[in-house]
Amino acid sequence: MHSSLVAVLILVLMIAAKCQAGTVSCVQSAAILECPSIKCNKVGLAKAEVKYPSNCFVIGPDHTLHTKYYRLNMPGGGYGYVSAVYCAGSIKQFCPES
């Protein structure tokens, strides 16, 4: 009985930790892109000094010094990407390959 309760508790804690999102905020308005590259289509605008939920970041294919993009969790579902040139956050985890 106790071992199954412990197993369920561990599972719940793992799910909660996985679902927790960090936040990203921008120092100025920045384009939210459909993929992590300056060549991708704009799907929105991240406003300055607003906190956006994010779980991870990626390194984009652009050949510049600033290729880090935060993956934002979009309100309607899905993701958008914003450049670390304009935005920063407490995110320390790479996004899983999809």
N, C-alpha and C positions, 0 to 999 in steps of 0.2 A: 504494500500500500504506500509506504513512505517513498520508496524508490520511484514509483510512477508519478507521485506528486512532485518530487524533486525534478524529474525529467520534464514534466510539463512546465514547471516554473522556469527552468533553464531555457526551454524553447520560447516561452513568452518574453523573457528578458533579451534573448538573441534577436527576436523579431522587433522588439521595441528599439533596440540599439540600431538595427539596420534601417528602420524607418525614420529615425531622427534626422532631420535635415539641419545643416548649418545655415548660415545666412551670408549673403553677398550684398554689398551696397556700393554705389558708384559715386565718384566725386563730381561727375558731370553726366548728363544724359548720354546714353550709349545705345547703339543698335543691338537688338536681340536677333540673332541669326539662326537659321534653321540647321546649320551645321558649323563646326568650329573652324571657319576660314573666312577671310575677308571677301572671298569670291561667292559666298553663299547668299541666298536671298534673305532680306530683312523680314522678320515676322512680328516685330514689335519694338518698343522703345523702353529701355530701363531708365527710369527717372532718377535724378540725383538725390542722394541721401535717403532713398527708400530701401528697406531691407527686403531681399528676395530669397526664397528658400532654395538651397542647393545642397546636393550630396557629394559632389565630386568635381574634378576638373580634368581637362585633357590638354595635350600639347598638339596644336594644329599643324597643318602641313606648310603654312606660310613661311617663307624664307626671310624672316625678320628677327629682330631680337626679342620681340614680344609675341610669342605664339601660344601663350597660356590662355585658355578659355574656361570660364566657369560654366557648368551645365546647370541652368535654372530649371526648376520644376514649374511648369506653366500652369496657371489656374484651371484651364480647360482640359488638362491632361497633356501628356507629352513633355518635350523638353525644348529649350532654346539655349543658345550659347552667347555669352557676352565676354568681350575681351578684358583681360586683366590689365590692359593699359589704362582703362577708365574705371575699373571696379576691383574691389578687394574683399576678401572674406577669410573666415577661419577654417576654410576647407583644406584638409591635408591629404585627401584620398584621391587617387586616380580613378577615373570612371572605368568600369569594366568594359572590355571589348564587346561590341555587339555585332 
